Amino acid sequence: MSVAPVRTPTQAGVLRAAEKVAAILPPTPLLPFTIGNLQVWAKAECLQPIGVFKIRGAWHRLSDLSAEERVRGVVGVSSGNHAQGVAWAARRLGMQAAIVMPADAPRVKLARVRELGAEVVTYDRATQDRDAISQALAAERGATLVHAFGDPWVIEGQGSVGVELALQMEALAGVGPTRIITPCGGGGLAAGLALACPDAQIVAVEPVGWDDVGRSLAAGSIQRVATDAPPTSCDALQTPATWPVNFAVLRDRVTATTVSEAEVRAAQRYAFAELRLVLEPGGAIALAAALAGRVPLDGRTALILSGGNTDAASFAKVLASVG
């Protein structure tokens, strides 16, 4: 098995990742809108080719593999969005990819990973350890393990969102962001944004009961999600704990807050009605925090609309709901 060498993700690495991403993908739109009387800037990562920002970290990681590593392929671990990123990058590079995914992942995500040509290996989220399964599979095959958030290349790749956002905001408004609100599961995107935009406050948003990063920041050490954590529609943010490589960046640069399931649904409805965008629950969570007043807005606040991979039936139920 080949794993990521022990190294620290850096701002220089984020800038290099941004150059690599810009060479193959157009920037996603930065949309201005208002909440109350204050302007907010929304980075529409839900419009990526795979519907989510995860394409960035996957491309940076896989495209940096040696010719020998590419022959042996990769193993990813994901609830579905990173899986699509790895599968997309592997197909473009002509590599084999196997993705360890929970059996109860949204069907649309399982189907799209398979459509991209990757092998899907399922596990029981409640009783099995996905990291142990993916590490064993990578060792058995001699493949490179590409973790969804605990990988320095993945962190740097996700940080390319911030590089794009800052350039776009400066072009449109003449100033960069003072604050960036971001969805947070394992902390790959939040850590990447902290490296990309050192002058901006980074606010990580988690679902109620899945606030391991927020509790870790408060405690000063990594905390795990409680074994009785409540159900959440934000499947993309159901990570049991952040990793040391992420926490080393997060602890000095990031603050955190939580939002409820009802607030997430309200944000999905708002994005559809006001921004004409379809967002999955986890992709709407930063917007939910802004709409619910969990984070102060100052006219230079940006937020990440991180993904739109939801199925039609689930989204229709959200639109029809009132709470």
N, C-alpha and C positions, 0 to 999 in steps of 0.2 A: 504493500500500500504506500502511496505517496501522499503526504499531507503537507499543508502549508508550512514552510519554514517559519520558525519563531522570529518574527520581526514586528516592528511597530508601524502601523499605518501612519502616513505623513501627509502634510499638505502638498508637498511636491508630488507624491503618489496620486493624490486626488487630481491635481492639474494634468498629470500625464494621462490618467484615466479619462479625463474630460476631452483631451485631444483625440484619444482613441475612439471614444463614443461619437464625437463630432464628425469623425471621418466616415462613419457608416450610417448615422441616424440624424435626421433633422432635429432641431430643438423642439421640445413640446411647448405649446402656447403658455404664456403668462397672462392670465385674465384679470383685469381690474374690475372690482365691483365694490359695493358699499354695504356696510353693516351699520345701521343707524346713519350717522352723517360722516362716518370715517371710511376712507378707502382702504381696501384690502386687496392683496395680490395673490391669486391662486395659480399654482403651477400644476398644469393638467397632465400629470404622468399617466393618468388613465387612458391617454391617447397614444401610448407607445404601441408598437406592432403587436406585442403580446398583452396589451392592456394594463401594464404595470411597470413601475420603475425598476424592478428586479433585473431587467434586461441589461442594465448598466454594470452591476457588479459581476454578473455572470460573464459578460463579454470581456471585461478587464481581466478576470481570473483565467478564463479558458484561453484567451488569445496570448497570454503570457506563458503558457505551457510550452515546454520544449517539444521537438519533433518526436522524441522517444516517449514522452508522457502522453502526447496526443494519440499515439498508437495504442496505448494501454487503456485509454478512455477515462471517464470520470464517473463518480458516484455523488449524487446530490441528496440532500435531505430537506424536505419542504412540505408545507401544507398545501402547496399548489402554485403559488406565484413565482417563487424562486425556481421551482421545478420547471416552469415554462421558460424562464430565462436561461437556465442551463440547457434545456432541450433545444431552444432556438439557437444559442451560440454553438452548441455541439454540431447541430445540423449544418450550420454555415461553415464550420471548420472541418467537416467531414469526419467527426469523431463519434464513438459510441458513448451513450450516456444511460445510466440507470438511476432512477430517482426513488428514494424511500419516502412514501407518502402515507398519511393516515387513511385507513379504510373508509372513514366517514368524511373525507374531504369532499367539497362540493363536486358533483358529477361533472359540471362544466370544466372544472380544472383538471380532473383526472382524464377526461376525454381529450382536452387540448394538449396535454403533455404527450399522450399517445399519438395524437395526430402529428406532432412535431417529430415523431420518430424515436422517442425515448422509451426505454423499458420502465415500467412502473412496478415497484415492489411495495406492497401494502403492509401496514402494521396496525395493531390496536392501540389507539392513543391512550386509553385508560390503563392498560396493563403492560405495555411494552415500551422499552427505551429506544427511541428512534436513533439516538446517537450511537448506542452500542450496535444496533443493527447495521447502520450505514458504515461504521468503522470495520465491522467484521466483513461486510460485503466488499469493501474496497481492498481489504487485506487479501481476501480470497482471490480477487481478480487482478491484483497489482495495479489498481486504478488510483487516480488522484481523487481524494475526498474534497468536495467543494461545499463547505458548510454555508447555510443560508445567511448567517450573520457573523459567526465567529471566525472570520477569515480576513486577514489584512487587505488582500486584493478586493474582496467583496465590499468591505467598508469604503475603500478608496473609490471604487466604481460607483457606489451609491452616492458618494459625496459630489460626483459630477453634476447631480441635480442642482446643488447649491451654486456651483460655478456658473451654470447656465442661467439660473434664476437671478443672480447678482448682475450679470452682464445685461440681461433683458430689462431688469428694473432700472438700472442706470441709464439705459438707452431711452426708456419710456418716461421716466420720472426725474432723471438727473441725479438720483441718489440710490444707494443700496438699501437693503433691508436692515432695520434695527432689531427685528425679531422674526424668527421662523418657527411656525407651529408645525409639528410633524407627527404622523402616526408612529407608534413605537411597539414593537414586539420584542425582538432580541436586542435591538439597539444598533443594528448595522447602519440604517439610514440616519438616525440621530447622530451617531458618532461621525459618519461621513460629512454631514452638514456642519458639525462643529469644527471639523478640520478645514472645510471649504470656505466657511464664512466666520473667521475668528472674531470679527467685530460685531456679530449679531448674537443676540440671546437665542438659544435653542430651547424650545419647549416641547417635551415629549408627551404625547397623549396616549393613554392606555385605557382599555375597558375596565369598568369597576370590577374589582376582584382579581384582575389580571395585571395588577400594578407592581409587579416584581421590580421593575427598574426604578419606579418612584420610591418604593420602600428601600431599595438598595442605596439610592442616593441619600435618603434620610439617615440610614444606619451607618453609612460609610463602608459597607461591605456587601457582597452579593447575597441577595435573599431570593428564595424560591417562591413560586406561586403556591398558595395553600392547597393541600390535597382536596379540600372541599370547595374549590373555586367555583363560582356560579357559571351556568351556561352563558355563552356569549355568541352573538351572530358574527363577531369579528374573528372568523377562523384564521385569518392570516396573522393575527396578533396573539395567538395562544402558545406562547413559548414559556417553558417552565422556569427559565432563569437566563439572564444575560451571561456572557462569557468574560473572562478577565481582559481579553484584548479590547473588547468594547468598553467595559467599565473603566479602564484606565483613561479613556478619552472622556467618557460621559461624566465622571465624578467631578471634574473641574469646570465643566462647560455647560451642563444641561440642567434644567429644572423640569419638573413633571407635574402632570395633573391627570384626572380621570373624567370620563363621561359615562352616562348611563345608556342602556340600550334604547330607551325612548329618544334620547338626544341624538343618537346615531341615526335612527330612522328619520327624525326630523331633518337632519342634515342631508340625507339621501334625497328626501322630497324637495328640499330647497335647491340642491344642485340640479335636479331635473327641471324644476320650474323656472329657476332664475339663471342658471348657467348652461342649460341644455345639455347636461352631462349625466351619464349613468355611472354611479359609483357603487362598488361593493361596500359592505359595512365598514371593514377596516380602512378602506380608501376614503371614507367620509369622516373619519374620527377627528382629524385636525379641524375640519370645518365645523364639526359639532362643538368642539371646545370654544371656537370663536363665537359661534351663534349663541351659545349658552352663557357667555360671559365668563368662562373659566380663565381666559387669558386677556390681559389688557390690550387694546388696540390703539395705535398711535398714528395711523395714516401711512406708516412705512412697515406694517406687519405683513408678512407673506405666510402662506400655508401650502402644504403639499397635499394635493388630491392624488393619492398614491396608486390607486388601482380601481378598475371597473369590471372585474371578472365575477359577475353574478349571473345566475340563470334567470330567464324571463319570468318564471312562475314566482320565484322568491321576490324579485323586484316588484312585480305586480302587487303582491301582498303588502309590501312596504308602501307603495303609492296609495293603496286603498285604505291603509290604516290611518288612525287619527291620534295615535299616541306611541 
